[in-house]
Amino acid sequence: MSDTHAESIRFVRETTLPQAEPPVAERGIYKWGRENLFATPGNALLTLIALYVIYVVLSAVLPWLLNGVWNASSLSECREILAGETGGCFAVLVDRWQQLLFGFKYPSAEYWRPALAFVLFFVAAAPVLFFDLPRKMLAFTALFPFLAYWLIWGGPVLVPVVALVGFVVGYLAYAKLVTRSFAGGFFGGIAAAAVTWIIGGFIVDWLSGPSSLLRAVPSRDLGGYMLNFMLGVTCVSLSVPFGIALALGRQSSMPLIKWVSVVFIEFIRGVPLITLLFVASVMLAYFFPPDSNVDLFLRVVIMITMFSSAYIAEVIRGGLAALPKGQYEAADSLGLDYAQAMRLIILPQALKISIPGIVNIAVGLFKDTTLVSVISMFDLVGMIRGPILASTDWNGVYWELLGFAALLFFVVCYGISQYSQWLERRLATDHR
Amino acid sequence: MTEAVKSPAQMTVSDEVAISIHKMNKWYGTFHVLRDIDLTVNRGERIVICGPSGSGKSTLIRCINALEEHQKGTIEVDGTLLSSDLKNIDKIRSEVGMCFQHFNLFPHLTILENCTLAPIWVRKTPKKEAEEIAMHFLEKVKIPDQADKYPGQLSGGQQQRVAIARSLCMRPRIMLFDEPTSALDPEMIKEVLDTMIELAEEGMTMLCVTHEMGFARQVANRVIFMDQGQIVEQNEPEEFFNNPQSPRTQLFLSQILGH
């Protein structure tokens, strides 16, 4: 009797067929290759062309990378060692890495200070970026700006201490007065902080002798990638809160606040960053009291922060507009006041929507910090264009230096991008 | 709906005034939405407000907790006169709970956090106590097991019950419902109405904009019919449904009951 009863309509299976392997062409690498590389004749042709392009690129780049010279004191020595063969002259990085990272005026005995500040930066940033970490770590985050200032600029320790005390006094005054009215708390806090700083300034002048624990380094001696990184971190972390304030201000029902925000945003967005930087380096002095000497670094930070906060404000405004009106009404109907509703309900959702836009601006801002090289600050690009390429030893080493600069920026920007994607996944609670 | 429900007349209505609205008018631009509204609600009353769309019924109850501003006349809630003073408004809002047509839960917070947020920040209740209160009300609306989920993971009916629990966590003395079942599938309407009936039985003062006429018959002690921004007719449910006086009420009832 046959197994399948094929000749009858009635059918009963009496045996189970053994499980069989799929045909060779339908499994593993054959299947993958056939489907992805050689699916059609056109597809196969493209694969071959792509392989050829990869070969050409690698055959040029690999010898340059692998055959590179890492030990030489000048470009001509590099060329002697290479003796006509292809190869990069990476010796310039070995020779000048300190200048590339720290600038050419930062005292080399003090390199550990910015390096330590750099390491501590990650400790300080961690609880802000990864909110599963214990909240107590935020205390260090709050202290970090003052600590980093003292490490990088050195000088009397009282300066950052007075700055910190000013903030604390301002906050205490705010907390005391805000129960009566927000405006009173806001301006009272600012006034209290300003008074503390002025008094503190006299105390610092009076107490500080010539000797201090850390040698003072003036702002004009900062340079290299350190300068880009400091500008990037400072301006991003300042422009997000300012951007939020501007976005909320633009939505405000109070005409004065609304129009100040609108005019600020529209004006700043209508002006090229490089113009603002020239204003910072040359013209801003006209706006300060005649005998005041506001630091160039601070002026540049103010300008870049203003510039990017205007953009961030518009991104956040988009996030705010995307929220349904019902969220505002629900918050109102529960009796939350404006500050609570914004902080607990509206901003967490609006900022989540705005993450890609904010990150876009942060990445752009970080790369735009290289523009300070045109106002004669020696950041990474400024160092390469100026002291290094102008030196007789390394005149003409473009690919290696600019490739290194590109690599440094890429690492940070790619890191920011990956973080933002992780953050978006982490915050995705509404459509699960 | 449960059989043990007491008839509307049996549920207690006290003489104490909860809301009193006097000659209240509201305009959207030049459009006169609410015209000379006079309404007094005693504590323990369950009032159903119905009427054609655009008649101002939602706007009326949204004026009571100042989600909408009125331009003329007075609204007094629990003896507090509603003015433009923010302190007054926040005080009234924390006494008056509100449920919306589209629930308006906070999608970035868990169910439990949705319920504890206002008690913690407005009432300054300690977190632990707020969570106990929240679990109590989540049990009451029969979804304590969903406390750690996010609103997006719940069905519409469950979300609306959470919204009710969220309002109750503030221990309101008055509840406003703005078409709480209009955005729900038919089989979910019952679970929300059951919750509201239970609330009514406990003596909550309720103002409810709804088209659920069964609910009105069973729970309300007063039905208000609004048209073109005015209160056209109000009566006890039996009289209102069986013997409507105004021709506009008759037309409306024949349209919604006639299918």
Chai-1 contact restraints between the chains, C-beta under 6 A:
chainA,res_idxA,chainB,res_idxB,connection_type,confidence,min_distance_angstrom,max_distance_angstrom,comment,restraint_id
A,G326,B,F100,contact,1.0,0.0,6.0,A-B,restraint_1
A,G326,B,H102,contact,1.0,0.0,6.0,A-B,restraint_2
A,G326,B,N104,contact,1.0,0.0,6.0,A-B,restraint_3
A,E329,B,L67,contact,1.0,0.0,6.0,A-B,restraint_4
A,A330,B,N104,contact,1.0,0.0,6.0,A-B,restraint_5
A,S333,B,N65,contact,1.0,0.0,6.0,A-B,restraint_6
A,S333,B,R93,contact,1.0,0.0,6.0,A-B,restraint_7
A,S333,B,M98,contact,1.0,0.0,6.0,A-B,restraint_8
A,L334,B,A118,contact,1.0,0.0,6.0,A-B,restraint_9
A,G335,B,D90,contact,1.0,0.0,6.0,A-B,restraint_10
A,G335,B,R93,contact,1.0,0.0,6.0,A-B,restraint_11
A,G335,B,S94,contact,1.0,0.0,6.0,A-B,restraint_12
A,G335,B,V122,contact,1.0,0.0,6.0,A-B,restraint_13
A,D337,B,D90,contact,1.0,0.0,6.0,A-B,restraint_14
A,Q340,B,W121,contact,1.0,0.0,6.0,A-B,restraint_15
A,I345,B,F106,contact,1.0,0.0,6.0,A-B,restraint_16
A,P348,B,H108,contact,1.0,0.0,6.0,A-B,restraint_17
A,Q349,B,H108,contact,1.0,0.0,6.0,A-B,restraint_18
A,T429,B,H108,contact,1.0,0.0,6.0,A-B,restraint_19
A,T429,B,Y150,contact,1.0,0.0,6.0,A-B,restraint_20
A,D430,B,P107,contact,1.0,0.0,6.0,A-B,restraint_21
A,D430,B,G152,contact,1.0,0.0,6.0,A-B,restraint_22
A,H431,B,G152,contact,1.0,0.0,6.0,A-B,restraint_23
A,R432,B,Q153,contact,1.0,0.0,6.0,A-B,restraint_24
